[in-house]
Amino acid sequence: MSALEKALQHSNKKKIDECEIVSVKKNTTTIRITDSEIAEIKQNFDESFGIRLIHEKKIASIQTTKKEKIEDSIDSAFSSIPNLKPREFWKGLPSSVSSRNLDGTFDEKLDKISGSKMMDIAQSMINSASYNKITTITGSLNIVSEFFEIKNSNGLSFNDRATYISGIINAESEEGIIPVSGIGHSSGRTLRSFSAQQIGSDAREMCINSINPKKIDSGSYSIIFEPYSVGELLAFVVASNFNFKTFSEKKSCFSNKFEDEIALDEFNLTDDPHIPEGIGTKSVDDEGISTSKNRLIENGIFKSTFSNIFDSFKENKKSTGNALRTGSPMGRSAEPITISAPHNLKIDSGKSSPEDMIRDTKHGILVGRLWYTYAVNPIKGDFSCTARSGIRIIENGELKNPGKSVRIIHNLPIMLKNISEIGNNQKNVIQWASLPSIAPSIKVEKIKVSSI
């Protein structure tokens, strides 16, 4: 009898109304790059269990890494039930699940990759970033292989194997008047999708093109956000506004805009859990609900939100299959309580090439990377961010000088309405401890920036 089956049997003996248990076996290998060389390779195997109990509509939870202590953990969690408030809206855990096979979510080569092969990949990242004007190279390579399993007392049973790979290089130069940097990044689910050389060359190019930056005067500009910076905006500014809990509590800047036009006609924002190589791609969410594509913005119209079971039940709705137990650096965890989050937040590809977008810009800025991105007034949609890397000044359709750092304080509803072009250069993007996304470049008009 498996540990999960023992847990359900034990909860049944105690006559607990509902019990859900998840198990995550996770093998994570990380290579850390410092001072232009491999500084450390670290491997960690972790097995953990998350338990959620529902009794008399009261919800208790506990997490443990000790398989032999699961019954004790259930007893401990159950002992807290009398002190909890009943959730009268609760309707019950799912009883069955319909899954589908998705290509490109598990790779035997990644699952069985050797330390020496990982070292070769990391060294290739370093070599392709190296250049005589690059002072130092830092970064990391992460590979995760996991086995996820969920069972509950209503009869639901599901398991899934998954692999993930992500690499990032930060190249720095002290060649010019001030230190500058450039970033390169790639992520996916299979080794065949991953290009170590591209990561290094992207970081090198951004860094070299940033040497001897010119001051950018405060004012209004057309800004072309490249994919990595778009991913930053999606993760830290956009996503929360389409969370059903935030929306229903009137804390989204679009809470009063459902079915209204909130962006240009060509703008489509989708949560796509089935896209090949997506970091968040999965056929079943972390509560056992089948996933499906969810159009949040369709042809500029606000169409949908995302939610898990708990938040949906609270408003007498059904889950959209967006329950996540987010793990680090990628994949799942055994958190007993899920959050509502998108799987892969995707902006549909547009028709413009990056070159076309630059050619169409008279007075603008190209932004490769954003830092310190956060909501200032979430209800109104105000946000702040700093462009510090990969900044290029655009004049009369041509890239001119690299630019110094600028601060952007703007408003999301206004920004979405002022998008003028969408690129055809979609890319998988995942910042540290943030949501995965698939983003192209986007060009936005009339953005005020302040010199730093």
C-alpha positions in Angstrom: 0.0 0.0 0.0 1.4 3.4 -1.0 1.9 6.3 1.4 -1.0 8.1 -0.2 -3.4 5.2 0.1 -2.4 4.8 3.8 -3.2 8.4 4.3 -6.7 8.1 2.8 -7.3 4.9 4.8 -6.3 6.6 8.0 -8.5 9.6 7.4 -11.4 7.3 6.6 -10.9 5.5 9.9 -11.1 8.8 11.7 -14.3 9.5 9.7 -13.0 12.7 8.2 -15.4 14.0 5.6 -12.7 14.7 2.9 -9.0 14.2 2.6 -6.6 15.2 -0.2 -3.0 14.3 -0.3 -0.3 15.2 -2.8 3.2 13.9 -3.1 6.1 15.4 -5.0 9.4 13.6 -5.6 11.8 16.1 -7.1 15.4 15.9 -8.3 16.9 19.3 -8.8 20.4 20.0 -10.2 21.8 23.5 -10.1 25.0 24.8 -11.6 26.1 28.2 -10.3 28.3 30.4 -12.5 30.5 33.1 -10.8 33.4 35.2 -12.0 33.1 33.7 -15.5 33.5 30.1 -14.3 31.6 27.2 -12.9 31.6 27.8 -9.2 29.3 25.0 -7.9 27.2 22.1 -9.0 24.6 21.0 -6.5 22.0 18.2 -6.6 19.1 17.8 -4.3 16.5 15.1 -4.1 13.4 15.9 -2.2 10.2 14.0 -1.4 7.4 15.8 0.4 3.7 15.4 1.2 0.9 17.9 1.5 -2.4 17.1 3.2 -5.7 19.0 3.2 -8.6 17.9 5.4 -12.2 19.1 5.1 -14.5 18.2 8.0 -17.8 19.8 8.7 -16.8 22.4 6.0 -13.7 23.3 8.1 -10.4 23.2 6.3 -7.1 22.2 7.9 -3.8 21.5 6.3 -0.3 20.2 7.0 2.9 19.4 5.1 5.6 16.8 5.9 8.7 15.2 4.4 8.4 12.1 6.5 6.5 9.3 4.9 6.3 7.3 8.1 4.7 10.3 9.9 1.8 10.9 7.6 -0.8 9.4 9.9 0.6 11.5 12.8 0.4 14.5 10.5 -3.2 13.8 9.7 -4.0 13.5 13.5 -2.2 16.8 14.1 -4.1 18.7 11.4 -7.4 17.1 12.4 -7.0 18.2 16.0 -7.1 21.8 14.9 -10.5 21.4 13.2 -12.6 22.4 16.3 -10.9 25.8 16.4 -11.6 26.6 12.7 -14.4 28.5 11.1 -16.6 26.5 8.7 -16.5 27.5 5.0 -20.2 27.2 4.3 -19.6 27.7 0.5 -17.5 24.6 0.2 -18.9 22.0 -2.2 -16.4 19.2 -2.2 -13.2 18.0 -3.8 -13.3 16.6 -7.3 -14.1 12.9 -7.7 -12.6 12.1 -11.1 -10.3 13.6 -13.7 -9.9 13.5 -17.4 -6.3 13.8 -18.6 -4.7 14.0 -22.0 -1.2 13.3 -23.3 0.8 16.4 -24.0 4.0 16.3 -26.0 7.2 17.8 -24.8 6.5 17.8 -21.0 8.8 15.0 -20.0 12.3 14.3 -21.5 14.2 11.1 -20.6 17.4 12.8 -21.6 16.8 15.5 -19.0 15.6 13.0 -16.4 18.8 11.0 -16.8 21.3 13.8 -17.6 24.7 13.4 -16.1 26.7 16.0 -14.1 29.3 16.1 -16.8 26.7 16.8 -19.5 25.3 19.7 -17.4 28.8 21.0 -16.9 29.3 21.0 -20.7 26.0 23.0 -21.2 27.0 25.5 -18.5 30.5 25.9 -20.0 28.9 26.5 -23.4 26.8 29.3 -21.9 29.9 30.9 -20.5 32.0 30.4 -23.7 29.3 32.0 -26.0 29.1 35.0 -23.6 32.8 35.6 -23.5 34.3 38.6 -25.3 37.3 40.9 -24.7 35.0 43.7 -23.5 33.1 41.4 -21.1 34.5 41.8 -17.6 32.6 39.0 -15.8 30.0 36.4 -16.4 27.5 35.1 -13.8 24.4 32.9 -14.1 22.9 29.5 -13.4 21.6 26.4 -15.0 18.7 24.5 -13.4 17.3 21.1 -14.4 14.3 19.6 -12.6 12.8 16.2 -12.9 9.7 15.4 -10.8 7.0 12.9 -10.1 3.7 14.4 -8.9 0.8 12.4 -7.5 -2.6 13.4 -6.0 -5.3 11.3 -4.5 -8.4 12.2 -2.5 -11.1 10.4 -0.5 -13.7 11.1 -3.3 -11.9 8.6 -5.6 -9.7 11.0 -7.6 -6.2 9.6 -8.5 -3.7 11.2 -10.9 0.1 11.2 -11.4 2.4 13.0 -13.7 6.1 13.0 -14.6 7.7 16.3 -15.7 11.0 17.8 -16.6 12.2 21.4 -16.8 15.3 23.2 -17.9 16.2 26.9 -17.4 19.5 28.8 -17.9 20.4 32.4 -17.4 23.6 34.4 -18.1 24.3 37.9 -16.9 27.3 39.5 -18.7 28.9 42.6 -17.2 31.3 45.1 -18.7 33.4 47.9 -17.1 34.7 48.9 -20.5 33.0 52.3 -20.8 32.1 55.3 -18.7 29.9 53.3 -16.4 29.4 49.5 -15.8 26.7 47.9 -18.0 25.2 44.5 -18.3 23.3 42.2 -20.6 21.1 39.2 -20.0 20.4 36.0 -21.9 17.8 33.4 -21.0 16.2 30.2 -22.2 13.8 27.7 -20.7 11.8 24.7 -21.7 10.8 21.2 -20.9 13.1 19.2 -23.2 16.8 19.3 -24.0 16.2 19.6 -27.8 14.5 23.0 -27.2 17.4 24.4 -25.2 20.2 26.5 -26.7 23.1 27.2 -24.4 24.9 29.1 -27.1 22.0 31.5 -27.7 21.8 32.3 -24.0 25.4 33.4 -23.9 25.4 35.3 -27.2 22.2 37.2 -26.2 23.8 38.3 -23.0 27.0 39.3 -24.8 25.2 41.3 -27.5 23.0 43.1 -25.0 26.0 44.0 -22.8 28.3 45.2 -25.7 25.5 47.2 -27.2 25.0 49.0 -23.8 28.6 50.3 -23.5 28.9 54.1 -23.1 25.2 54.8 -22.7 23.9 58.3 -23.2 21.5 60.1 -20.9 17.9 59.8 -21.9 16.0 63.0 -21.2 12.8 62.8 -19.2 9.8 62.9 -21.5 7.3 60.9 -23.5 8.5 58.1 -25.8 7.4 55.2 -27.9 8.8 52.1 -26.1 9.5 48.7 -27.6 9.5 46.2 -24.8 11.5 43.1 -25.8 10.2 39.6 -24.7 12.1 39.4 -21.4 10.8 42.8 -20.3 7.2 41.9 -21.4 7.4 38.7 -19.3 8.3 40.9 -16.3 5.2 43.1 -16.8 3.0 40.0 -17.3 4.2 38.4 -14.1 4.3 41.4 -11.8 1.7 43.8 -13.2 -0.8 42.1 -15.5 -1.5 38.6 -14.1 -3.0 39.5 -10.7 -5.8 41.6 -12.4 -7.2 38.4 -14.0 -7.2 36.4 -10.8 -10.9 35.6 -10.0 -10.4 36.4 -6.3 -8.9 39.8 -7.0 -11.5 40.5 -9.6 -14.5 39.5 -7.4 -13.2 41.5 -4.5 -13.0 44.6 -6.7 -9.3 44.8 -6.3 -8.5 44.5 -10.0 -8.1 47.5 -12.2 -10.5 45.7 -14.5 -13.1 44.7 -12.0 -15.7 46.9 -13.6 -14.6 46.2 -17.2 -15.8 42.7 -17.8 -16.8 42.2 -21.5 -15.5 45.7 -22.1 -12.7 46.7 -24.6 -9.5 47.1 -22.5 -6.8 46.8 -25.3 -6.4 47.2 -29.0 -8.3 44.8 -31.3 -5.3 42.8 -32.2 -4.3 42.1 -28.6 -5.0 38.6 -27.2 -3.9 37.4 -23.8 -4.4 33.6 -23.1 -3.6 31.3 -20.3 -2.4 28.3 -22.4 -1.7 25.2 -20.3 -1.1 23.0 -23.4 1.5 24.9 -25.4 4.5 22.8 -26.3 7.6 23.4 -24.1 5.7 25.8 -21.7 7.1 25.8 -18.2 3.6 25.7 -16.9 2.2 23.2 -19.4 0.1 20.4 -17.9 -3.1 18.5 -18.7 -4.4 18.5 -15.1 -4.1 21.2 -12.5 -2.7 20.6 -9.0 -6.2 19.9 -7.5 -7.1 17.3 -10.2 -9.2 19.5 -12.5 -8.6 19.2 -16.3 -6.9 22.3 -17.7 -8.0 24.1 -20.8 -7.0 27.2 -22.8 -8.5 30.3 -21.2 -8.9 33.5 -23.2 -8.4 36.4 -20.7 -8.4 39.1 -23.3 -9.8 38.3 -26.8 -9.5 40.8 -29.6 -9.1 43.5 -26.9 -12.1 42.5 -24.9 -11.9 41.3 -21.3 -13.3 37.8 -21.5 -12.3 35.7 -18.5 -10.5 35.2 -15.2 -8.6 32.2 -13.7 -9.3 30.4 -10.4 -8.9 27.4 -8.2 -11.6 25.4 -6.4 -11.7 27.4 -3.1 -11.9 30.8 -4.6 -14.5 29.7 -7.2 -16.8 28.0 -4.6 -16.7 31.2 -2.6 -18.6 33.0 -5.4 -20.7 29.9 -6.4 -18.6 29.3 -9.5 -16.6 26.5 -11.0 -12.8 26.2 -11.0 -11.1 27.1 -14.3 -8.4 24.5 -13.5 -5.9 27.0 -12.3 -4.9 25.5 -9.0 -1.1 25.6 -8.5 1.3 24.4 -5.9 4.3 26.3 -7.2 7.8 24.9 -6.6 11.3 26.3 -6.8 13.1 26.8 -9.1 10.4 25.3 -11.4 7.7 22.8 -11.3 5.4 21.8 -8.4 5.6 21.6 -4.6 3.6 19.7 -2.0 2.0 22.8 -0.6 -1.2 21.6 1.0 -3.2 24.7 -0.1 -3.1 25.8 -3.7 -3.0 29.3 -5.1 -4.9 30.5 -8.2 -2.4 31.4 -11.0 -2.1 31.1 -14.8 -0.1 28.2 -16.2 1.5 29.9 -19.2 0.4 33.5 -19.7 0.7 34.0 -23.5 0.4 37.1 -25.7 -0.5 36.0 -29.2 2.1 36.7 -31.8 1.6 39.7 -34.0 2.6 40.5 -37.5 5.5 42.9 -36.9 9.2 41.8 -36.9 11.5 43.5 -34.4 13.1 45.3 -37.3 9.7 46.6 -38.5 8.9 47.9 -35.1 12.2 49.8 -34.9 11.8 51.2 -38.4 8.3 52.5 -37.6 9.5 54.4 -34.5 10.5 58.1 -34.8 11.3 58.9 -31.1 11.6 55.9 -28.9 13.4 53.5 -26.6 14.1 49.8 -26.9 14.0 48.1 -23.5 15.6 44.6 -23.1 15.2 44.1 -19.4 13.2 45.6 -16.5 14.0 45.6 -12.8 12.1 46.4 -9.6 8.7 46.0 -11.3 5.7 46.3 -8.9 2.2 47.6 -8.6 2.0 51.1 -6.9 -1.8 51.3 -6.8 -3.2 47.9 -7.9 -6.8 49.0 -7.9 -6.1 51.8 -10.4 -3.5 49.8 -12.3 -0.6 52.1 -11.5 2.9 50.5 -11.6 6.6 51.3 -11.5 9.6 49.7 -13.1 13.2 50.6 -13.9 14.9 49.9 -17.3 18.5 49.2 -16.5 19.8 46.8 -19.2 19.6 46.6 -22.9 18.4 50.1 -23.5 18.8 51.6 -27.0 17.7 55.0 -28.2 15.6 55.0 -31.4 15.6 58.0 -33.7 13.8 58.2 -37.0 13.6 54.4 -37.4 17.2 53.6 -36.4 18.9 52.3 -33.3 21.3 55.0 -32.2 23.1 55.2 -28.9 22.7 52.9 -25.9 20.7 54.6 -23.1 21.2 55.1 -19.4 18.7 53.8 -16.9 15.2 55.3 -16.7 12.3 54.9 -14.4 8.9 54.2 -15.8 5.8 55.0 -13.7 2.7 54.2 -15.8 -0.8 52.8 -15.7 -1.8 49.3 -17.0 -5.2 50.2 -18.5 -3.7 53.1 -20.4 -0.7 51.0 -21.5 -2.9 48.3 -23.0 -4.9 50.9 -24.9 -1.7 52.5 -26.3 -0.2 49.3 -27.7 0.6 50.1 -31.4 2.4 47.0 -32.6 2.9 43.3 -31.5 6.0 41.4 -32.5 6.2 38.0 -34.2 9.1 36.9 -32.0 7.4 34.9 -29.2 9.7 33.5 -26.5 9.4 31.4 -23.4 10.2 33.7 -20.4 10.4 33.0 -16.7 12.0 35.4 -14.2 13.2 34.1 -10.8 10.3 33.2 -8.6 7.7 34.4 -11.1 5.1 33.1 -13.5 6.1 31.5 -16.8 5.0 33.3 -19.9 5.2 33.3 -23.7 5.8 36.8 -24.9 6.7 38.7 -28.1 8.0 42.3 -28.2 5.3 44.9 -27.9 5.4 48.6 -28.8 3.6 51.1 -26.6 3.0 54.8 -27.3 3.1 57.8 -25.1 5.0 56.4 -22.1 6.7 59.0 -19.8 10.1 58.1 -18.5 12.3 59.8 -15.9 16.1 60.0 -16.1 17.9 58.4 -13.2 
